[in-house]
């Protein structure tokens, strides 16, 4: 058996452009995000996609609907694919959180896998709900290609687990651009191989600068 999962981050939103925490905030795609999703849909239009799944957030549902349209498929919603909840940080910019909740932010930067902001989720909690959802999709669609539209942190945590990357470093070492495409082939429900990662060649000629996308680990001096 080989099941191919086309794992996609939703297109850009106004809040993502402003570098705001918007995990559980239900925000629409921006015009830029719709254009990114349309470019991805065109790229995937000739693929034999048999099902399309998405988290219940508006930005993922809209991206998924655009991707699904050329294939005449209805989007199936799975709440386990939703984005990490940032609790009291939702809607704030990164700079505002650093200024208003400095201790919390420092603890989260140190270990975003087991630490959660007030009222929010840990990366561990996200992995615990998202991984079984991906496994169920793989088992449901043997020898098929399936598009799964999810979110930045959710995808990074799933891939960290599948690839054996230290999960505490998912923000340091793994980026996900808006409307990027990841391709993961599953030999069975637990054995996976990454075939394509964070690819945006359908709308961008060069990888983006991840200056605001990763943690400050990248910029620390030795």
C-alpha positions, 0 to 999 in steps of 0.5 A: 500500500502507498497512500500519498498525502498532499499536506497543505497549509492554508493561504495567507490571511490579513492577520498572518501578514500582520504577524498576529497570533491567530490559531483559534481565531476564525479569520478569512483568507486575504485576496493574496491567500485566495490567489495562492490557493488558486495557483495551488489548485491549478498545479494539482488539477491533473493529480488524481486526488480522491478526497480533500480534508480540512480543519473547520477554520474558515481559512482552511475550508476556503483553501480546501474548496478552491483545491477541491473544485477542479476534482468535483470533490466535497471538502470533508471537515476534521476538527482534529486538524485545527490550529494550535490555540494560543489562548490569551495571545490570540489577536496580539502581535508577537511584539505585543505578547513579548511586551505584555506577557514577557515571562510567558513568551520566554517560557514558550520560546524555550519549550513550545512543545510542553508549555502553553500560554494562558488558556492555550494549547501545548504543541503536545496536545496538538500532536496528540489530536492531529496525528491520529487524524492523519493516520485515520485518513491514510487507513481510509484511503489506501493506494490513493492521493488525498489533500489535507489542508491544515495549519502551520503549527499543526503541520510542523508538529505532524511532520516532526513526529513522522520524521523523528525531528525533536518536537521541542524544535519544531518552531526552530527547524521547520517552516511552512509558507502560506499555501505551501505543498508538502507531499508525504507517502505512507507505506502503511499507517505509521511508516512515512517518507517525505517527498516534498517540503514547504514548496511554493513554486506554484506562486513564488520563484524563490523561498521566502525569508522566514525572519518572522516565521521561526523562533529567535533560536535562528538569530541567537549568537553562539 
